[in-house]
Amino acid sequence: MSASKKNSGANKSNPSSESNSGLSTPKSGTKTPRLSAKSRITFARVANKIKMGKKVEKSLKGEKNQSAVSQDEEDPNKTPEPYSCTGNFQADFTELCRRTGMATIPAVVHRARPPTQAAPESSKPEKGKDKGKSAITEPEPEPELDTEGENAEPPPKTYVVKDKFEFFKPCVQVEMENYDKGETVTEIYIRGWKIDDVMMNTLKQCWSVMEKLHTINLWNTGLNGETVSIMASTLPSIVNLRTLILDGNVVKEENWHELITDESPVQNLSLRHCGITDLGAKSIGEALGTVKRANTKLVSLNLAGNQISDQGAVDIANGLRMNRTLMSLSLASNQIGDKGAVKLGEVLSRFPLSHEEVVERRKQKSSMGSPDRNKSPPPSRRADSKDRPGSVRSSSQHDKNDKSKQKQSAKTKKDAGKGGKEPAKEEEKHDKSKGKKDDKGAAKKDSKSGKASLVADTKNAAKGKTKGKDKGKPSQAEPEDMGDSSFINPLTDEADFIEGQLWVPGNRLLINLNLSRNQIGEQGMAAILKAMQYQTTLSLGSKSGGTGLMRICVFKNKISSESDIVRKINDIMLPKDPFYKPPPQTPEVDSTS
């Protein structure tokens, strides 16, 4: 009992040991120190785990913060900085396509060309080298044999074979002045893949900074009204652009007239096989010219292979009434009949003015006849003199002018009298001594009156400057002459009054017209023949000038090519055709001639 009490008292006296260990003490007193050591080790481990846990939490928080920063940097919703194009088409196009998130970026490649054959190497030895050595002839390679044992032909070297999937991949073909410099792209060809709004905006940014670009060819690229408008808006920024080819793009909106503006630098426009109807032809005709204005940039227009009928041809002919810039027009493979051909023939020969054109003609004539009509009147002389009236001032001014004229005439008479006394022989003979004396006297006078001469020179120079300024100022007739040299309004040309109508000369600036493969009959062809005869035989006193048509194509129409009308047209136009080569004459013909 005493021992148990002692043990219980010992347990009561050391409560902290149990609480620190967290374990119940064993009954045997021999194993107590080992248990306490284990408890200490476990306690240390727990403490280390707690510390490590805090460190892990801190590190996790840091990683979270870093990941949040990186997410903010790579946030797709955040707008990136705008990219400024450098003029290198390949680099700009690739970067802009990457920024728009395109899955596949079309490659920019050089336009394919037929491979050139290498010049054969000369087998002659060079001078001074291997004089005594004979030229070593290499053995010719053995010809390849096919399966049947015959000589197999080598593949041709005029083309390069590519894999079909590689060939049909979307790409942008370019022509460059210098293939080592990416800023020298001159021509761009895109064929056979669709250009949507995003791609057109990308190309717009690239094209606007390309200084040497002069040709754009987009064949069968699925353009629509919006993409055509985007292209039309970027054309003025492509300063050196001259040729635009958009063949094979059927656009329902038919807003092709947006490409024909005074701001557009395009001179050659091709719209073949674009499904253009009379609606599109009407807008194109209005873009070419109206009573108020006319296009002065477009030189060549190709509308072959469309659906233009008589009404569309009439609208285009109306555009040619006031246009004096277009030189080549192709309307081949359309649906034009006699009505359209008659209208075209009328425009090429001479045509009567409509009421609106007569009114505009009168306005142009009145502005040309009195250029000062719209200017404010000059200030009157009476405003300068308040004391005397204008009549008195003007009379006194006339008197002064008369007196000055009389003095000048008297001086001229005296000079003439002095000159008449001297004989003509003395003027021709000059002694050297007299010349020397004169030179010495002139030098003395110059030395004495040096200051006076300088002042006089400065005054004369100032007078010369003022005179030069007055001379440089354009007179009232100069602006009119400048306008006439650049563009002449056909309405101001000479007109003939016939049967109550004013007739003016037709368009003589158009030199190439293609009307082949249409539906023109005998009536329309007769109107064209009449226009050709008018241009050839009659000398028009036209300010606008022009040589008239030099080449016309009318084959494969309703009328037979062997008819008299077609034969007469060919007889008139063949000598004018710059591409026509007469057949060589035989010696017999030369001897008879």
C-alpha positions, 0 to 999 in steps of 0.5 A, spaced: 500 500 500 505 504 501 509 503 494 502 504 490 501 510 494 508 513 493 507 511 485 501 515 485 504 521 489 509 521 484 505 521 478 501 526 481 507 530 482 509 530 475 503 531 471 507 536 466 511 529 463 505 526 461 502 532 458 508 534 454 509 527 451 502 526 450 502 519 451 500 515 457 506 512 461 507 505 462 507 501 468 514 498 468 519 504 471 525 501 467 522 503 460 520 510 461 526 514 459 526 510 452 519 513 451 520 520 453 526 520 447 521 517 442 516 523 444 521 528 444 523 525 437 516 525 434 515 532 437 521 535 433 518 532 427 511 535 428 514 542 429 518 541 423 512 539 419 509 545 421 514 550 419 515 546 413 507 547 412 508 555 413 514 555 408 510 551 403 504 556 404 508 562 402 511 559 396 504 557 394 502 564 395 508 566 391 507 562 385 500 564 385 502 571 385 507 570 379 501 566 375 497 571 376 502 576 373 503 572 367 496 571 366 495 578 366 500 579 361 498 573 357 491 575 357 487 574 350 482 579 352 487 585 353 488 589 347 496 588 344 500 594 342 498 596 334 503 593 329 506 598 325 508 595 318 515 596 316 515 595 308 517 588 308 511 584 306 513 577 308 515 580 315 509 584 316 504 579 313 506 574 317 506 578 324 499 581 322 496 574 321 499 571 327 496 577 331 489 576 328 490 568 330 490 565 324 490 557 324 494 557 318 498 563 315 499 563 308 506 562 305 509 568 301 513 565 296 517 568 289 512 567 283 514 561 279 518 562 273 520 557 267 527 555 269 532 557 265 537 553 261 544 553 263 549 556 258 554 550 255 561 550 258 566 551 253 571 546 253 577 550 250 582 551 255 584 558 258 589 562 255 596 561 259 593 555 263 594 548 260 597 550 253 601 543 252 595 539 256 590 536 251 583 537 253 580 531 257 573 529 254 569 526 260 565 520 258 558 521 256 553 518 261 549 512 259 542 513 257 537 510 261 533 504 259 526 503 261 523 496 263 522 494 255 530 495 254 529 501 250 532 508 251 527 512 256 526 520 255 529 524 260 523 529 264 522 536 261 526 542 264 520 547 262 517 546 269 518 543 276 513 538 279 510 539 286 506 535 290 498 536 289 497 538 296 503 542 296 501 546 290 494 547 292 496 550 299 494 558 300 500 562 298 502 569 296 506 569 290 510 576 289 515 579 284 521 583 287 526 587 284 531 585 288 530 578 292 535 579 297 531 585 300 524 584 302 522 592 301 522 591 293 516 587 292 513 590 285 507 585 284 503 581 288 499 574 285 493 571 290 490 565 286 484 560 288 483 561 295 478 566 299 480 573 301 475 574 307 474 581 311 480 579 316 485 577 310 483 584 306 484 588 312 491 585 313 493 586 306 490 593 306 495 594 312 501 591 308 500 594 302 499 602 304 506 602 306 509 598 300 513 604 295 514 599 289 508 596 289 505 597 282 501 590 280 495 587 284 492 580 281 487 577 285 484 571 281 478 567 283 479 569 291 471 570 293 471 577 293 464 580 296 461 587 296 465 589 303 472 586 301 471 591 294 470 597 299 476 595 303 480 595 297 477 601 294 479 605 301 486 603 301 488 604 293 489 612 294 495 610 299 498 605 294 501 611 290 505 607 285 499 602 283 498 602 276 495 595 274 489 592 278 486 585 276 480 582 279 478 577 274 473 571 276 470 574 282 463 574 282 460 580 287 453 580 288 453 588 290 457 590 283 460 596 287 466 596 282 465 603 281 468 604 287 475 602 284 474 608 279 475 614 282 479 621 281 483 619 288 485 612 285 492 611 282 489 605 278 490 606 270 489 599 268 483 595 271 481 588 269 474 585 271 473 579 266 468 574 268 466 577 274 458 576 273 457 584 271 450 585 269 447 592 266 446 594 273 454 594 274 455 597 267 451 603 269 455 605 275 461 604 271 459 608 266 457 614 271 464 613 274 467 614 267 464 620 266 458 625 267 455 632 265 459 635 271 465 631 271 469 625 268 475 620 270 482 622 268 486 616 271 483 610 268 487 608 261 485 601 260 478 597 262 477 590 260 470 588 261 470 581 257 466 575 259 460 578 263 453 579 262 452 586 259 447 587 254 444 593 250 442 597 256 449 596 259 453 598 253 448 604 252 450 606 259 458 605 258 457 609 251 454 615 255 460 615 260 465 615 254 461 622 251 465 626 256 471 622 258 477 623 254 482 619 258 480 612 257 484 609 251 482 601 251 476 598 252 474 591 251 467 588 251 468 582 248 464 575 250 458 579 252 450 580 250 451 586 246 446 587 240 445 592 235 442 598 240 448 598 244 453 598 237 449 604 234 450 608 241 457 606 241 458 608 234 454 615 235 459 616 241 465 615 236 463 619 230 459 625 233 453 626 237 447 631 239 447 634 246 442 633 251 438 639 254 442 638 261 449 638 256 447 644 253 446 648 259 452 645 262 456 648 255 453 655 256 456 655 263 462 653 261 462 658 255 460 663 260 466 662 265 471 662 259 469 668 256 469 672 262 473 669 267 473 676 272 465 675 272 466 672 279 471 676 282 470 683 286 471 689 282 478 693 283 478 699 288 476 706 284 481 711 284 476 716 287 477 713 294 484 715 293 483 723 292 478 726 297 479 733 295 478 733 287 473 729 283 475 723 279 474 726 272 479 732 274 484 727 277 484 722 271 485 728 266 491 731 270 494 724 270 493 724 262 497 730 262 502 728 266 503 721 261 503 726 255 509 730 258 513 724 259 512 721 253 514 728 249 520 728 253 522 721 251 521 723 244 525 729 245 531 725 248 531 719 242 531 725 237 537 728 240 541 721 240 539 720 233 542 726 231 548 725 235 549 718 232 547 721 225 553 726 225 558 720 226 560 717 220 559 709 219 566 708 217 569 711 224 564 706 228 567 700 224 575 703 225 577 703 233 584 705 234 588 701 240 590 707 243 583 710 244 581 703 247 586 704 252 584 711 254 577 709 254 578 703 259 583 708 263 577 713 263 572 708 265 576 705 271 577 712 274 570 714 273 568 707 276 573 708 282 570 715 283 563 713 283 564 706 286 559 707 291 554 710 287 554 704 282 553 699 288 547 703 290 544 703 283 546 696 282 542 694 288 536 698 286 536 695 279 536 688 282 530 690 286 527 693 280 528 686 277 526 682 282 519 686 282 519 685 275 520 678 275 515 677 280 510 681 276 512 676 270 511 670 274 504 672 276 499 668 272 495 673 268 487 672 267 488 667 261 493 663 264 489 658 268 484 657 262 490 655 258 493 650 264 486 647 264 486 646 257 493 643 256 491 638 262 483 636 260 479 639 255 471 639 256 468 636 250 462 641 251 466 647 250 468 644 243 466 647 236 459 645 235 454 644 229 447 646 229 443 641 225 436 640 225 435 644 231 440 640 235 447 642 237 452 636 234 459 636 237 465 631 235 465 624 238 470 621 242 477 620 238 481 618 244 479 611 244 484 607 240 482 600 242 475 597 242 474 590 242 466 588 241 468 580 238 463 574 240 457 579 241 450 579 238 451 585 233 447 584 227 448 588 220 444 594 223 449 595 229 455 593 224 453 599 219 453 604 225 460 602 227 462 602 219 459 609 219 463 612 225 470 609 222 469 612 215 467 619 219 474 618 223 478 617 217 475 622 212 473 628 216 478 632 219 475 635 225 477 642 228 477 639 235 481 641 241 481 635 244 485 632 238 486 624 238 487 619 232 481 616 233 480 608 233 487 604 231 484 597 232 477 594 233 475 587 233 468 585 231 469 578 229 464 572 231 458 576 231 451 575 228 453 578 222 458 574 217 465 575 217 465 575 210 460 580 209 461 587 205 460 591 212 465 587 215 470 587 210 470 594 209 471 595 216 477 591 216 480 595 210 479 601 213 482 599 220 488 594 218 493 600 215 491 603 222 493 597 226 499 598 230 500 590 230 498 589 223 504 586 219 503 586 211 504 580 207 511 580 204 511 582 197 514 577 192 519 579 187 515 579 181 510 584 184 516 589 186 519 588 179 512 590 176 511 596 181 
